[in-house]
Amino acid sequence: MKTNIFIPTKIKVGFQNRDNTYTKKLAYVIYEDHKGVLRKKASWESWRDNNIDPVDYENEPTSGFVLNKKVGDYVSDWNHRQAYVRVYDPRGFEFEITIENLLYILENANSIKGKGLEGEFVYAWEGKELVLIPVESPDYQEISSFNKILHNKEYIKSKELIIGATYKTKDNQELVYMGRFDYWDRKWIRGEQGEESRYKVVNKGKHYIFASETTNYRKKPDLYAIQLKSLGDRVIGCLSEECTERYAYMFDLLEHKSYYSPQDESKDEFVYYTKDRFCEKIRTKIGNYAWHYSTSIYIGNDIDSAAEVIGDAKDNNSFNLRIRKKVTSKWNYGGYSMENVTIFSGSLEDLWEQYKPRYRDQYLVNGKLFQSGDEE
C-alpha cells in the first residue's frame, strides 16, 4: 500500500435511508485535509439526505467493524457500477469500500463470522478513494509518521535548503534538492495574417528544483524533477542533510534539460546517416511496429527540409519519401494548408543514394545535447 495515504484527524458523515442495509442507513464519509478544506463536499452535499443531520467523528483507531455484503458490479443502460463491499461501522452506519481495500484488510486482519473484523481501524484516503486501514498492518506506522508531519505543518523553508540533501514532499516523494535556477518554458503563439503559429521560449523566473533518478520510455537514464516557484507546503521534511554521492551525475542530467537551459536552434547539427545505419533503423522500426509508422528524416541542412520515410504496404522492399508542402487552402480564402506529397518510391538503398538522409541533433544554449535525432 502506498504511504502517501492521508489519514484525517476528523471525518464527516452524511446519510441516506436504505432498506437494503443492516442499519437502514448508508453513509457517505468525507474529511478535512491538513489545510482544513472539506474534500468532496459538493458531491457529498448532493448525495446525502438533508433531512438527516450529518455527524462529525474523531478519526481515532476504532474496533467493531463488520463486513456486510458486496454491492455493484452490474451494467445498467451502458453504465457499469464498480463492485464495492459494505462495511458496518460500530457507530451505527454502513459505508462502502473497494474490493482492493477488502483484500488488503484480509491480508492484515482476521474476519470472524458473527464477530466481524479483529483489531482497530482508521479511515484514510488514497487520492479520492476511501480506504479502511488496519492499525496492525505493517504500513500503518509509516503512513502515520507521514501524516503526523502533514498535520503538524512541519514544512521546510527555503533558507533551510541544502544543495544535494534529500527531502520528502507532501506527496511522499524522496527528492534531492538540485538548487535554484531560472526555469524555462514554452508558450504557444498563434500565427496571424498568414504567419505560422510557433512556440516562444519564456523565462518564468527562479525556481527551486528537486529531482530523482529514473529511466525514460527508451529505458535510458533520466531525471524526474519538480520545479517550484515557492516551497509553500510542498516540502515537509529533510531525510538526509548529506550531499548525495549521485549529485554530480544528476546535475549532468539536469544540464541536458530544456527547462534548465532553453533550446538554441542555431546550434542544431544535421548529421548524415551511413547507409547501413539508415537502412537498419527504418527496417527495425517497421518490424517492431507496423508499415503505417513513419520515420522522420531531413534531406537538407535546415528544419524546412523535414521529410518522412514510410513503408509500402503492398511491397516489403519499397519505401516512400514524403514531404509536407504548403498549398493554397480551398476553404480559407487567402490562407493555406499543408499536404503530404510523395517525392520518391523505391528501395532504402536508392533513397539513401539520392537524398543523403540526415538526422537532427538539437542543443541547448549551454551547449549540451538536448535530443539526438538518431535515437530509436
C-alpha positions as CSV (number, residue, x, y, z in Angstrom):
1,M,0.0,0.0,0.0
2,K,1.2,3.5,-0.8
3,T,2.5,5.5,2.1
4,N,1.2,8.9,0.8
5,I,-2.3,7.9,2.0
6,F,-3.9,10.7,4.0
7,I,-5.3,10.0,7.5
8,P,-7.5,12.9,8.6
9,T,-8.0,13.8,12.3
10,K,-11.7,14.1,11.8
11,I,-14.4,12.6,9.4
12,K,-17.8,14.0,8.4
13,V,-20.6,11.5,7.7
14,G,-23.7,12.2,5.7
15,F,-26.6,9.7,5.4
16,Q,-29.3,8.2,3.2
17,N,-32.1,5.9,4.4
18,R,-31.6,2.5,2.7
19,D,-33.8,-0.6,3.3
20,N,-31.1,-2.9,1.9
21,T,-28.7,-2.1,4.7
22,Y,-28.4,-3.8,8.1
23,T,-28.7,-0.4,9.9
24,K,-31.2,1.0,7.3
25,K,-28.7,3.8,6.9
26,L,-26.0,4.1,4.3
27,A,-23.2,6.7,4.8
28,Y,-21.0,8.8,2.6
29,V,-17.8,9.7,4.5
30,I,-15.7,12.7,3.7
31,Y,-12.9,14.5,5.5
32,E,-10.9,17.7,6.1
33,D,-7.4,17.8,4.7
34,H,-4.4,19.2,6.5
35,K,-5.3,22.7,5.4
36,G,-8.8,22.4,6.9
37,V,-10.5,22.1,3.5
38,L,-13.5,19.8,3.4
39,R,-12.8,17.4,0.5
40,K,-15.5,16.1,-1.9
41,K,-18.0,18.4,-0.3
42,A,-20.1,19.2,-3.4
43,S,-20.7,15.5,-4.3
44,W,-21.3,14.7,-0.6
45,E,-23.9,17.5,-0.3
46,S,-25.8,16.4,-3.5
47,W,-25.8,12.7,-2.3
48,R,-26.9,13.0,1.4
49,D,-30.4,13.3,2.7
50,N,-30.7,16.8,4.1
51,N,-33.4,15.7,6.5
52,I,-30.8,13.6,8.3
53,D,-28.2,15.6,10.2
54,P,-24.6,14.8,9.4
55,V,-22.3,13.7,12.2
56,D,-18.6,14.6,12.9
57,Y,-16.3,12.0,14.4
58,E,-12.7,11.9,15.6
59,N,-10.8,9.6,13.3
60,E,-9.3,7.5,16.1
61,P,-8.5,3.8,15.9
62,T,-11.8,2.0,16.3
63,S,-12.8,-1.6,16.7
64,G,-16.0,-3.4,15.9
65,F,-16.2,-3.1,12.1
66,V,-18.1,-5.9,10.3
67,L,-18.1,-6.9,6.7
68,N,-21.7,-6.9,5.3
69,K,-22.1,-7.7,1.6
70,K,-20.9,-7.0,-1.9
71,V,-22.8,-4.4,-4.0
72,G,-22.4,-3.1,-7.6
73,D,-20.6,-4.9,-10.4
74,Y,-23.5,-4.7,-12.8
75,V,-24.3,-2.9,-16.0
76,S,-27.4,-0.6,-16.4
77,D,-28.1,1.5,-19.5
78,W,-24.5,1.1,-20.7
79,N,-23.1,2.2,-17.3
80,H,-21.0,-0.1,-15.2
81,R,-21.0,0.3,-11.5
82,Q,-17.8,-0.9,-9.9
83,A,-18.1,-3.6,-7.2
84,Y,-17.9,-2.5,-3.6
85,V,-18.2,-4.1,-0.2
86,R,-20.4,-2.6,2.5
87,V,-18.9,-2.4,6.0
88,Y,-20.7,-1.8,9.3
89,D,-19.2,0.9,11.5
90,P,-19.9,0.3,15.2
91,R,-21.2,3.9,15.5
92,G,-24.3,2.7,13.7
93,F,-24.0,3.1,9.9
94,E,-22.7,1.3,6.8
95,F,-20.3,2.6,4.2
96,E,-18.6,1.1,1.1
97,I,-15.0,0.2,0.3
98,T,-13.4,-1.1,-2.8
99,I,-12.6,-4.8,-3.5
100,E,-8.9,-3.8,-3.4
101,N,-9.3,-2.4,0.0
102,L,-11.1,-5.5,1.2
103,L,-8.2,-7.7,0.0
104,Y,-5.7,-5.5,1.8
105,I,-7.8,-5.7,5.0
106,L,-8.0,-9.5,4.8
107,E,-4.2,-9.7,4.3
108,N,-3.7,-7.9,7.6
109,A,-6.7,-8.7,9.8
110,N,-8.9,-11.7,10.6
111,S,-12.7,-11.7,9.8
112,I,-14.6,-13.9,12.3
113,K,-18.1,-15.0,11.4
114,G,-20.6,-13.4,13.9
115,K,-18.0,-11.1,15.3
116,G,-16.6,-9.1,12.4
117,L,-13.1,-7.8,11.8
118,E,-10.5,-8.2,14.5
119,G,-8.5,-5.2,15.6
120,E,-8.7,-1.4,15.2
121,F,-9.1,0.6,12.0
122,V,-8.9,4.2,10.8
123,Y,-10.4,5.9,7.9
124,A,-8.0,7.2,5.2
125,W,-8.0,8.4,1.6
126,E,-5.8,7.4,-1.3
127,G,-6.5,10.2,-3.7
128,K,-10.3,10.4,-3.9
129,E,-10.8,6.8,-2.7
130,L,-11.8,6.0,0.9
131,V,-9.7,3.2,2.4
132,L,-10.1,1.5,5.8
133,I,-6.7,0.7,7.3
134,P,-5.9,-1.9,9.9
135,V,-3.8,-0.3,12.7
136,E,-1.9,-3.6,12.9
137,S,-0.9,-3.5,9.2
138,P,2.9,-3.2,8.5
139,D,2.2,0.0,6.5
140,Y,0.3,1.8,9.2
141,Q,3.3,3.1,11.2
142,E,5.0,4.7,8.1
143,I,1.7,6.1,6.9
144,S,1.1,7.6,10.4
145,S,4.5,9.1,10.6
146,F,4.0,10.8,7.2
147,N,0.6,12.1,8.3
148,K,2.0,13.4,11.6
149,I,4.3,15.7,9.6
150,L,1.4,16.9,7.5
151,H,-0.9,17.6,10.4
152,N,1.9,19.4,12.4
153,K,2.7,21.5,9.3
154,E,6.4,21.0,9.7
155,Y,7.3,22.5,6.3
156,I,10.8,23.1,5.1
157,K,11.6,26.8,4.5
158,S,13.7,28.0,1.6
159,K,16.5,29.2,3.9
160,E,16.8,25.7,5.3
161,L,17.5,24.0,1.9
162,I,20.9,22.3,1.4
163,I,22.3,21.6,-2.0
164,G,22.4,17.8,-2.6
165,A,20.3,17.0,0.5
166,T,17.4,14.6,0.3
167,Y,13.9,15.8,1.1
168,K,10.4,14.4,1.4
169,T,7.4,16.1,-0.3
170,K,3.8,16.1,0.9
171,D,3.2,13.6,-1.9
172,N,5.7,11.3,-0.1
173,Q,8.3,11.6,-2.8
174,E,12.0,11.4,-1.9
175,L,13.8,14.0,-3.9
176,V,17.3,15.6,-4.0
177,Y,17.5,19.4,-3.9
178,M,19.4,20.5,-7.0
179,G,19.4,24.2,-6.5
180,R,17.5,27.4,-7.5
181,F,17.7,28.2,-11.2
182,D,15.9,30.1,-14.0
183,Y,13.0,27.9,-15.2
184,W,12.5,28.0,-19.0
185,D,9.2,27.1,-20.6
186,R,7.5,27.4,-24.0
187,K,4.4,29.4,-24.8
188,W,2.3,28.7,-27.9
189,I,1.9,31.8,-30.1
190,R,-0.9,31.7,-32.6
191,G,0.1,33.0,-36.1
192,E,-1.9,35.9,-37.5
193,Q,-2.3,37.4,-41.0
194,G,-0.5,34.5,-42.8
195,E,2.2,33.9,-40.1
196,E,2.8,30.4,-38.9
197,S,2.0,29.5,-35.3
198,R,5.0,28.8,-33.2
199,Y,6.4,28.3,-29.7
200,K,8.1,31.1,-27.9
201,V,10.7,30.4,-25.1
202,V,9.8,32.2,-21.9
203,N,11.8,32.7,-18.7
204,K,9.5,32.0,-15.7
205,G,12.0,33.2,-13.1
206,K,13.9,31.4,-10.4
207,H,12.5,28.0,-9.3
208,Y,13.6,25.5,-6.7
209,I,14.4,22.2,-8.5
210,F,14.1,18.8,-6.7
211,A,14.9,15.6,-8.6
212,S,15.4,11.9,-8.5
213,E,16.9,9.5,-11.0
214,T,14.6,7.5,-13.2
215,T,14.5,5.9,-16.7
216,N,12.7,7.2,-19.7
217,Y,10.5,5.3,-22.2
218,R,13.6,4.4,-24.1
219,K,14.9,2.7,-20.9
220,K,17.7,5.2,-20.7
221,P,18.9,7.1,-17.5
222,D,16.8,10.2,-17.0
223,L,15.8,12.7,-14.4
224,Y,12.4,13.2,-12.8
225,A,12.1,16.7,-11.4
226,I,9.7,19.2,-9.9
227,Q,10.1,22.9,-10.2
228,L,8.7,25.2,-7.5
229,K,8.4,28.9,-7.7
230,S,7.9,28.9,-3.9
231,L,8.0,26.0,-1.4
232,G,4.7,26.6,0.4
233,D,3.8,23.3,2.0
234,R,5.3,21.1,-0.7
235,V,8.4,20.0,1.2
236,I,7.7,18.5,4.6
237,G,10.9,17.0,5.8
238,C,14.7,16.5,5.4
239,L,15.7,12.9,5.2
240,S,19.4,13.5,4.9
241,E,21.5,16.7,5.1
242,E,24.4,14.9,3.5
243,C,25.0,15.7,-0.2
244,T,24.2,12.6,-2.1
245,E,27.1,11.0,-3.9
246,R,24.9,10.9,-7.0
247,Y,24.6,14.7,-7.1
248,A,27.2,15.4,-9.8
249,Y,25.7,12.7,-12.1
250,M,22.2,14.1,-11.5
251,F,23.4,17.6,-12.2
252,D,24.8,16.5,-15.5
253,L,21.4,15.0,-16.4
254,L,19.8,18.3,-15.4
255,E,22.1,20.3,-17.7
256,H,20.6,18.5,-20.6
257,K,17.0,19.6,-19.8
258,S,15.3,22.4,-21.7
259,Y,13.7,23.8,-18.6
260,Y,17.2,24.3,-17.2
261,S,18.7,25.8,-20.3
262,P,16.5,26.7,-23.3
263,Q,16.9,25.1,-26.7
264,D,19.1,27.0,-29.2
265,E,18.1,26.2,-32.8
266,S,21.2,28.0,-34.1
267,K,23.3,25.1,-32.6
268,D,21.4,22.4,-34.5
269,E,23.5,19.9,-36.3
270,F,22.3,17.8,-39.3
271,V,24.3,14.6,-39.3
272,Y,24.4,12.2,-42.3
273,Y,23.3,8.7,-41.8
274,T,25.6,5.9,-43.0
275,K,23.8,3.7,-45.5
276,D,23.9,0.7,-43.1
277,R,22.6,2.7,-40.1
278,F,19.8,4.3,-42.2
279,C,18.5,1.0,-43.6
280,E,18.8,-0.8,-40.3
281,K,16.8,2.0,-38.4
282,I,14.0,2.1,-40.9
283,R,13.6,-1.7,-41.2
284,T,13.9,-2.2,-37.4
285,K,11.2,0.4,-36.7
286,I,8.8,-1.1,-39.2
287,G,9.5,-4.6,-37.9
288,N,8.8,-3.5,-34.4
289,Y,5.6,-1.6,-35.1
290,A,3.8,-1.6,-38.4
291,W,4.1,-0.4,-42.0
292,H,2.0,2.7,-41.3
293,Y,4.6,4.1,-38.9
294,S,6.9,6.6,-40.5
295,T,10.5,7.7,-39.6
296,S,11.3,11.4,-39.7
297,I,14.5,12.5,-41.5
298,Y,15.9,15.6,-43.2
299,I,17.0,15.8,-46.8
300,G,18.8,19.2,-46.3
301,N,20.6,21.1,-43.5
302,D,17.6,23.0,-42.2
303,I,14.4,22.2,-40.4
304,D,12.4,23.1,-43.5
305,S,13.9,20.0,-45.2
306,A,12.0,17.6,-42.9
307,A,10.6,14.5,-44.6
308,E,9.3,11.1,-43.6
309,V,10.0,7.6,-44.8
310,I,7.1,5.2,-44.8
311,G,6.9,1.6,-46.0
312,D,4.7,0.5,-48.9
313,A,2.1,-1.8,-47.5
314,K,1.9,-3.7,-50.8
315,D,5.7,-4.2,-51.3
316,N,8.0,-5.0,-48.4
317,N,11.0,-3.8,-50.4
318,S,9.6,-0.5,-51.5
319,F,9.5,2.7,-49.4
320,N,8.0,6.2,-49.9
321,L,9.6,9.5,-49.1
322,R,7.1,12.2,-48.3
323,I,7.4,15.9,-47.6
324,R,4.9,18.4,-46.3
325,K,4.0,21.1,-48.8
326,K,2.2,24.3,-48.3
327,V,-0.7,24.7,-50.7
328,T,-3.4,27.3,-51.1
329,S,-6.4,26.4,-48.9
330,K,-9.7,25.6,-50.7
331,W,-11.7,26.5,-47.7
332,N,-9.9,29.5,-46.2
333,Y,-9.6,32.5,-48.6
334,G,-6.1,33.9,-48.5
335,G,-4.9,31.1,-46.3
336,Y,-3.1,27.8,-46.9
337,S,-3.0,24.2,-45.7
338,M,-0.3,21.5,-45.6
339,E,-0.4,18.4,-47.7
340,N,1.7,15.2,-47.9
341,V,3.5,14.9,-51.2
342,T,5.4,11.7,-52.2
343,I,8.7,12.6,-53.9
344,F,10.3,9.2,-54.0
345,S,9.3,5.5,-54.2
346,G,11.8,2.7,-54.2
347,S,14.4,0.8,-52.1
348,L,16.0,2.2,-49.0
349,E,19.4,1.9,-50.6
350,D,18.3,4.0,-53.6
351,L,16.7,6.6,-51.3
352,W,19.9,6.9,-49.4
353,E,22.0,7.4,-52.5
354,Q,19.6,10.0,-54.0
355,Y,18.7,12.1,-50.9
356,K,21.6,11.5,-48.4
357,P,19.2,11.4,-45.4
358,R,20.2,13.2,-42.2
359,Y,19.1,13.4,-38.6
360,R,18.9,16.5,-36.4
361,D,20.8,16.8,-33.1
362,Q,19.4,19.6,-31.0
363,Y,21.4,21.6,-28.5
364,L,20.7,23.9,-25.6
365,V,22.0,27.4,-25.0
366,N,24.5,25.9,-22.6
367,G,25.9,23.7,-25.4
368,K,24.6,20.5,-24.0
369,L,22.9,17.9,-26.3
370,F,19.2,18.1,-25.8
371,Q,18.0,15.4,-28.2
372,S,19.6,13.2,-30.8
373,G,17.7,12.6,-33.9
374,D,19.2,9.1,-34.2
375,E,17.5,7.8,-31.1
376,E,15.1,4.9,-31.6
